[in-house]
Amino acid sequence: MSQDTNQLNLVERFTKGVASSVLKILYQNQGTDWTASKLSRETGTVYAYLSRLGSEFEERGLITREEVGRSKYITLTEEGEIAAKSVCNHLDELERVDEMLRIKQAGGSGTDGD
């Protein structure tokens, strides 16, 4: 099997969805004022999609949106924090597996006695 340098690593391949990115951002940056517009810029996703995603997250009880003036600030709920923590843990595990695979593909196991 040839190695394609354009292949996505495991984290990129399995987390291309914006939903996991948004949960990760909100979880790792709690206390920061997040709006759909700011998340749109951070994830490189169109505002309309993030607005719909926010509605879905809100319906599922993962976030709350508080309207202040013309802005709606997004905050994880307790359930949202649990879901986001799980996403972050899975992403961390994928990164570890990806690193092991890169080492293996490079032919270095670290145990060959060099």
C-alpha positions in Angstrom: 0.0 0.0 0.0 1.5 3.3 -1.0 1.4 6.2 1.4 -0.4 9.3 0.0 1.0 12.5 1.5 -2.4 14.1 1.0 -4.2 11.6 3.2 -5.9 13.1 6.2 -4.7 11.9 9.6 -7.2 10.0 11.7 -8.3 13.1 13.7 -8.9 15.1 10.6 -10.7 12.2 8.9 -13.0 11.3 11.7 -13.7 14.7 13.0 -14.2 16.7 9.9 -17.7 17.3 11.1 -18.3 20.8 12.5 -20.3 19.5 15.4 -17.3 17.9 17.1 -15.2 21.0 16.4 -17.8 23.3 18.0 -18.2 21.1 21.1 -14.4 21.0 21.5 -14.0 24.8 21.1 -16.8 25.5 23.6 -15.5 23.0 26.1 -11.8 24.1 25.9 -12.7 27.7 26.0 -15.3 27.9 28.7 -15.7 31.4 30.0 -15.2 32.9 26.6 -18.1 34.7 25.0 -19.0 32.6 22.0 -21.6 33.5 19.3 -22.5 31.6 16.2 -20.7 34.3 14.2 -17.5 33.9 16.2 -17.7 30.0 16.0 -18.3 30.4 12.2 -15.0 32.3 11.9 -13.2 29.9 14.2 -14.3 26.8 12.3 -14.4 28.2 8.8 -18.1 27.3 8.5 -20.9 29.4 7.1 -23.0 31.2 9.7 -26.3 29.7 8.5 -25.0 26.2 9.1 -23.7 27.0 12.6 -27.0 28.7 13.5 -28.9 25.5 12.5 -26.4 23.4 14.4 -26.9 25.7 17.4 -30.6 25.2 17.3 -30.1 21.4 17.2 -27.7 21.5 20.1 -30.2 23.7 22.0 -33.1 21.3 21.3 -30.9 18.4 22.6 -30.1 20.3 25.7 -26.3 20.7 25.0 -26.2 24.5 24.9 -28.1 27.5 26.0 -28.2 30.8 24.0 -28.6 34.0 25.9 -29.7 37.0 23.9 -27.8 40.2 24.9 -28.6 43.1 22.7 -28.3 41.8 19.1 -26.0 38.9 20.1 -26.8 35.4 21.3 -24.1 34.0 23.5 -23.6 30.3 23.5 -22.8 28.3 26.7 -22.5 24.6 27.3 -25.1 23.1 29.6 -24.1 20.4 32.1 -25.1 17.7 29.6 -23.2 19.6 26.9 -20.1 19.6 29.0 -20.3 15.8 29.4 -20.8 15.3 25.7 -18.0 17.8 24.8 -15.6 16.1 27.3 -16.3 12.8 25.7 -15.6 14.3 22.2 -12.3 15.7 23.5 -11.3 12.4 25.0 -12.0 10.6 21.8 -10.1 13.1 19.8 -7.1 12.8 22.1 -7.2 9.0 21.7 -7.4 9.3 17.9 -4.3 11.6 18.0 -2.4 8.9 20.0 -3.4 6.2 17.6 -2.5 8.4 14.6 0.9 9.0 16.0 1.5 5.3 16.6 0.5 4.6 13.0 2.8 7.3 11.6 5.7 5.8 13.6 4.9 2.3 12.3 4.5 3.5 8.7 7.9 5.3 9.0 9.4 2.0 10.0 10.4 3.0 13.5 9.0 1.1 16.3 11.7 2.3 18.7 12.5 -1.3 19.7 14.8 -2.4 16.9 18.0 -1.8 18.9 19.5 1.0 16.7 
